[in-house]
Amino acid sequence: MARRDPVVDIPANAYWFENVRVKLGQKRPYGVEKVVEPQGFRKMDSGYGHTNKWRNYKSGRRRPQAVLVNKVESLCPSTAAVFDHPLWKVARLPDTASLLPLSATWLRMLNIEVLTLLFKRDQRTGVEIRRGVTGRVLRRLCHRADLDGIAALAILLREAAERGELKTAIAAGDALYRGILHVATRGNEQLRCVIAKIFAMLIQRVFPFARDRTSYFCFQGVSPEKLCRLFVFSCQLRSEQFRSGRVLQASDVDMTISPGWCGPLGFLYFSPPVRTINRAGAQSILDENHSALICMWETASASLDVHGPATLARREALSVGNISDVISCK
């Protein structure tokens, strides 16, 4: 395994656990431990005692030993490969190290559908070459709502920054932010469970490269967990209000991000939090918008924590006069 790095280890360990849990069909760490390490349970007067270490795998605070990873691999094939995913590699790469000699190798480790977006064969020579990074490519990677799409966007972002392609770096940062919100709402179960931890990792290790000469992505004051929860809640209510019974689509998520959505918490914007690189010290309109955005998220998240999603969902259902929705929210 790679050197210890808590910023990366926490989401990687948690994602490994969630993959194991889902493949074993369990709901809690207790159930996973009972299947994988039944010998850890001992008979006691009050019932059965066990180590509880699997709770720390779920949180990401504990890193599984190679022996345990190999044992789990025999029960749940392909789970060990989680630790070798390119997303962790790009997040571990020091700021001063060059990504360019490594990016093609890491990209080729991704899903074949991602590769077709990023590579093509030269018709004259037959040699595989990289495609240009266009808005269409970034959107398709964003809409994948999976770990490979997030990894590809992270690599493209660092590549662009290193090459001095600042416009592309900002565009890739925008797509990466949107991709995270797509994962939070449309990703598979195991990825949705850890996307806030992955988001926190990317804020520290990848988003700092998303900047040009005048602006940069600023997540100061943003709680990844609260923002993801708030966005998921907003998407669910929007979907119920406008497309009852339909599975959440990429277009639904895009519309909730921009232009935003008006629900029981008021009008919510989810545009990327961008600030101005202002050396003169004066606050720009972009900075004022950034401050308002963070304040809005904090206020809405606090309301969601106090009232709970069920109460707010009932309030929303009443506001649109749909009694069946009110009943279903009880």
C-alpha positions as CSV (number, residue, x, y, z in Angstrom):
1,M,0.0,0.0,0.0
2,A,1.0,3.6,-0.5
3,R,2.6,5.8,2.3
4,R,0.2,6.9,5.0
5,D,-1.6,10.2,4.3
6,P,-4.7,10.8,6.4
7,V,-6.2,13.3,3.8
8,V,-6.3,10.5,1.2
9,D,-6.5,7.4,3.5
10,I,-9.8,8.4,5.1
11,P,-11.9,8.5,1.9
12,A,-10.0,5.5,0.5
13,N,-10.5,3.3,3.6
14,A,-14.1,4.3,3.9
15,Y,-14.7,3.6,0.2
16,W,-13.1,0.1,0.6
17,F,-15.4,-0.6,3.5
18,E,-18.6,0.6,1.7
19,N,-17.7,-1.6,-1.3
20,V,-17.3,-4.6,1.0
21,R,-20.5,-3.8,2.9
22,V,-22.6,-3.5,-0.3
23,K,-21.1,-6.7,-1.8
24,L,-21.9,-8.6,1.4
25,G,-25.4,-7.2,1.5
26,Q,-25.0,-5.8,5.0
27,K,-26.3,-2.6,6.4
28,R,-23.9,-1.9,9.3
29,P,-20.2,-2.5,10.3
30,Y,-21.5,-5.1,12.8
31,G,-22.9,-7.3,10.0
32,V,-19.7,-7.0,7.9
33,E,-17.5,-8.0,10.8
34,K,-19.8,-11.0,11.6
35,V,-19.3,-12.3,8.1
36,V,-15.6,-11.5,7.6
37,E,-14.3,-12.1,11.1
38,P,-16.8,-14.3,13.0
39,Q,-13.9,-15.5,15.2
40,G,-13.9,-12.0,16.7
41,F,-17.2,-12.6,18.4
42,R,-17.1,-14.1,21.9
43,K,-19.9,-15.3,24.2
44,M,-20.6,-13.0,27.2
45,D,-23.3,-12.9,29.9
46,S,-24.9,-9.9,28.2
47,G,-24.7,-11.4,24.7
48,Y,-21.8,-11.4,22.2
49,G,-18.8,-9.1,22.4
50,H,-16.7,-8.1,19.4
51,T,-13.9,-5.7,18.5
52,N,-15.9,-2.9,16.8
53,K,-12.9,-2.1,14.7
54,W,-15.1,-2.2,11.5
55,R,-16.7,1.1,12.7
56,N,-13.3,2.7,12.2
57,Y,-13.0,1.2,8.7
58,K,-16.4,2.8,7.9
59,S,-15.3,6.2,9.1
60,G,-11.9,5.8,7.3
61,R,-9.9,6.3,10.5
62,R,-8.5,2.8,10.4
63,R,-6.5,1.4,7.5
64,P,-7.0,-2.3,6.9
65,Q,-3.9,-4.5,7.0
66,A,-2.9,-6.4,3.8
67,V,-3.8,-9.7,5.4
68,L,-7.4,-8.5,6.0
69,V,-7.6,-6.9,2.6
70,N,-6.6,-10.2,1.0
71,K,-9.0,-12.2,3.1
72,V,-11.9,-9.9,2.1
73,E,-10.8,-10.1,-1.5
74,S,-11.5,-13.9,-1.4
75,L,-15.1,-13.1,-0.3
76,C,-15.6,-9.9,-2.3
77,P,-13.5,-10.0,-5.5
78,S,-12.2,-6.6,-6.8
79,T,-12.5,-4.8,-3.5
80,A,-8.7,-4.7,-3.1
81,A,-8.3,-2.8,-6.3
82,V,-10.1,0.2,-4.6
83,F,-6.8,1.2,-3.0
84,D,-5.0,1.4,-6.4
85,H,-7.5,3.8,-7.9
86,P,-6.0,6.8,-9.8
87,L,-8.0,9.3,-7.8
88,W,-5.9,8.5,-4.7
89,K,-2.7,8.7,-6.8
90,V,-3.4,12.2,-8.0
91,A,-4.4,13.3,-4.5
92,R,-1.2,12.0,-3.0
93,L,1.0,13.7,-5.6
94,P,2.9,16.6,-4.0
95,D,2.2,20.1,-5.3
96,T,5.8,20.4,-6.4
97,A,5.8,17.1,-8.4
98,S,4.9,17.0,-12.1
99,L,1.8,15.1,-13.1
100,L,2.5,15.1,-16.8
101,P,4.8,12.1,-17.0
102,L,2.2,10.1,-15.1
103,S,-1.2,11.3,-16.3
104,A,-1.5,9.0,-19.4
105,T,-0.7,5.9,-17.4
106,W,-3.2,6.8,-14.7
107,L,-5.9,7.7,-17.2
108,R,-5.5,4.3,-18.9
109,M,-6.4,2.7,-15.6
110,L,-9.9,4.1,-15.9
111,N,-13.1,2.6,-17.5
112,I,-13.0,2.0,-21.2
113,E,-15.9,4.5,-21.7
114,V,-13.7,7.2,-20.1
115,L,-10.8,6.2,-22.3
116,T,-12.8,6.7,-25.5
117,L,-13.5,10.3,-24.3
118,L,-9.9,11.0,-23.7
119,F,-8.0,9.1,-26.4
120,K,-8.3,8.4,-30.1
121,R,-6.2,6.6,-32.8
122,D,-4.4,8.7,-35.4
123,Q,-5.8,7.6,-38.7
124,R,-2.4,7.8,-40.5
125,T,-0.1,6.2,-37.9
126,G,-2.5,4.1,-35.8
127,V,-0.9,5.6,-32.7
128,E,-3.1,6.3,-29.7
129,I,-3.2,10.0,-29.0
130,R,-5.0,12.3,-26.5
131,R,-8.1,14.2,-27.5
132,G,-8.5,17.9,-26.7
133,V,-10.3,18.9,-23.5
134,T,-13.6,20.4,-24.6
135,G,-16.7,21.4,-22.8
136,R,-18.4,18.3,-24.2
137,V,-15.8,16.0,-22.7
138,L,-16.0,17.7,-19.3
139,R,-19.8,17.5,-19.2
140,R,-19.8,13.8,-20.1
141,L,-17.2,13.0,-17.4
142,C,-19.3,15.1,-14.9
143,H,-22.5,13.3,-15.8
144,R,-21.0,9.8,-15.3
145,A,-21.4,10.3,-11.6
146,D,-18.8,7.7,-10.7
147,L,-15.3,7.5,-9.3
148,D,-13.6,7.2,-12.7
149,G,-15.3,10.4,-13.9
150,I,-14.1,12.2,-10.8
151,A,-10.6,10.9,-11.2
152,A,-10.4,11.9,-14.9
153,L,-11.6,15.4,-14.1
154,A,-9.0,15.7,-11.2
155,I,-6.2,14.6,-13.6
156,L,-7.3,17.0,-16.4
157,L,-7.5,19.9,-13.9
158,R,-3.9,19.3,-12.6
159,E,-2.7,18.8,-16.2
160,A,-4.1,22.1,-17.4
161,A,-2.7,24.0,-14.4
162,E,0.7,22.5,-14.9
163,R,0.7,23.4,-18.6
164,G,-0.5,27.0,-17.9
165,E,-3.9,26.4,-19.6
166,L,-5.7,28.4,-17.0
167,K,-9.0,28.6,-18.8
168,T,-9.2,24.9,-19.0
169,A,-8.1,24.5,-15.4
170,I,-11.1,26.7,-14.3
171,A,-13.5,24.8,-16.6
172,A,-12.2,21.4,-15.2
173,G,-12.6,22.7,-11.7
174,D,-16.2,23.7,-12.5
175,A,-16.9,20.2,-14.0
176,L,-15.3,18.5,-11.0
177,Y,-17.4,20.4,-8.5
178,R,-20.6,19.6,-10.5
179,G,-19.4,16.0,-10.8
180,I,-19.3,15.7,-7.1
181,L,-22.9,16.9,-6.8
182,H,-23.9,14.5,-9.5
183,V,-22.3,11.6,-7.5
184,A,-24.0,12.8,-4.3
185,T,-27.4,12.4,-6.0
186,R,-26.9,9.8,-8.8
187,G,-23.9,7.7,-7.9
188,N,-24.0,4.2,-6.7
189,E,-24.7,3.5,-3.0
190,Q,-21.1,2.9,-1.9
191,L,-19.9,6.1,-3.5
192,R,-22.7,8.3,-2.2
193,C,-21.8,7.2,1.3
194,V,-18.3,8.6,1.0
195,I,-18.6,11.4,-1.5
196,A,-18.4,14.1,1.3
197,K,-15.0,12.6,2.4
198,I,-13.8,12.6,-1.2
199,F,-15.0,16.2,-1.6
200,A,-13.0,17.2,1.5
201,M,-9.9,15.5,0.1
202,L,-10.3,17.3,-3.3
203,I,-10.7,20.7,-1.6
204,Q,-7.3,20.2,0.0
205,R,-5.4,18.5,-2.8
206,V,-6.9,19.3,-6.2
207,F,-9.2,22.4,-6.2
208,P,-6.3,24.7,-5.3
209,F,-5.1,24.2,-8.9
210,A,-8.4,25.5,-10.3
211,R,-7.4,29.1,-10.7
212,D,-6.5,31.7,-13.4
213,R,-5.0,35.2,-13.2
214,T,-8.2,36.8,-11.7
215,S,-10.1,34.1,-9.8
216,Y,-9.9,30.9,-7.8
217,F,-12.2,28.2,-6.2
218,C,-12.6,29.0,-2.5
219,F,-14.2,26.5,-0.2
220,Q,-13.3,28.3,3.0
221,G,-16.3,28.0,5.4
222,V,-17.9,25.2,3.3
223,S,-18.7,21.9,5.0
224,P,-18.6,19.2,2.3
225,E,-20.9,16.9,4.3
226,K,-23.5,19.6,4.9
227,L,-23.4,20.9,1.3
228,C,-23.8,17.4,-0.2
229,R,-26.7,16.7,2.2
230,L,-28.4,20.0,1.4
231,F,-28.0,19.4,-2.3
232,V,-29.4,15.9,-2.2
233,F,-32.4,17.1,-0.2
234,S,-33.0,19.9,-2.8
235,C,-32.7,17.5,-5.7
236,Q,-35.1,15.0,-4.2
237,L,-37.8,17.6,-3.5
238,R,-37.3,19.2,-7.0
239,S,-37.7,15.8,-8.6
240,E,-40.8,15.0,-6.6
241,Q,-42.4,18.3,-7.4
242,F,-41.8,18.4,-11.1
243,R,-41.3,14.8,-12.2
244,S,-43.1,12.6,-9.8
245,G,-42.2,9.0,-10.0
246,R,-39.3,9.5,-12.4
247,V,-35.7,8.4,-11.6
248,L,-33.4,11.5,-11.1
249,Q,-31.8,12.4,-14.3
250,A,-28.6,14.3,-15.1
251,S,-30.6,17.2,-16.4
252,D,-32.5,17.4,-13.0
253,V,-29.2,17.7,-11.2
254,D,-27.9,20.3,-13.6
255,M,-31.0,22.5,-13.2
256,T,-30.7,22.3,-9.4
257,I,-27.1,23.5,-9.6
258,S,-27.8,26.3,-12.0
259,P,-29.9,28.4,-12.1
260,G,-30.9,27.0,-8.7
261,W,-34.1,26.0,-7.0
262,C,-36.8,27.5,-4.8
263,G,-38.1,25.2,-2.0
264,P,-39.0,25.2,1.7
265,L,-35.5,26.6,2.5
266,G,-35.9,29.5,0.1
267,F,-34.1,30.0,-3.2
268,L,-30.9,28.0,-3.2
269,Y,-27.9,28.6,-5.6
270,F,-25.4,25.8,-5.9
271,S,-23.0,27.5,-8.3
272,P,-19.3,26.9,-7.7
273,P,-17.8,29.1,-5.0
274,V,-15.3,31.3,-6.9
275,R,-13.5,34.4,-5.5
276,T,-11.4,37.1,-7.0
277,I,-7.6,37.2,-6.7
278,N,-7.6,40.8,-5.5
279,R,-4.2,42.1,-4.5
280,A,-5.5,45.7,-3.9
281,G,-7.6,44.6,-1.0
282,A,-11.0,45.9,-2.3
283,Q,-13.9,43.5,-2.4
284,S,-15.3,42.7,-5.8
285,I,-18.8,41.7,-6.8
286,L,-17.5,38.1,-7.2
287,D,-16.3,38.2,-3.6
288,E,-19.7,39.5,-2.4
289,N,-21.5,36.8,-4.3
290,H,-19.1,34.2,-2.7
291,S,-19.8,35.5,0.8
292,A,-23.6,35.4,0.1
293,L,-23.4,31.9,-1.3
294,I,-21.5,30.5,1.8
295,C,-23.9,32.3,4.2
296,M,-26.9,30.9,2.3
297,W,-25.6,27.4,2.5
298,E,-24.9,27.7,6.2
299,T,-28.4,29.1,6.9
300,A,-30.1,26.4,4.9
301,S,-28.1,23.6,6.4
302,A,-28.8,24.9,9.9
303,S,-32.6,24.9,9.1
304,L,-32.3,21.4,7.7
305,D,-30.5,20.2,10.8
306,V,-33.2,21.8,13.1
307,H,-36.4,20.8,11.3
308,G,-35.2,17.6,9.6
309,P,-35.8,16.6,6.0
310,A,-39.2,14.9,6.7
311,T,-40.7,18.1,8.2
312,L,-39.4,20.3,5.4
313,A,-40.6,17.8,2.8
314,R,-44.1,17.9,4.3
315,R,-44.0,21.7,4.2
316,E,-43.0,21.6,0.6
317,A,-45.7,19.2,-0.3
318,L,-48.3,21.4,1.4
319,S,-47.0,24.4,-0.5
320,V,-47.8,22.7,-3.8
321,G,-51.1,21.3,-2.6
322,N,-50.2,17.6,-3.1
323,I,-51.8,15.7,-0.3
324,S,-50.4,12.4,-1.4
325,D,-46.9,13.7,-1.0
326,V,-47.8,15.0,2.5
327,I,-49.0,11.5,3.5
328,S,-45.9,9.8,2.0
329,C,-43.6,12.1,4.0
330,K,-45.0,11.0,7.4
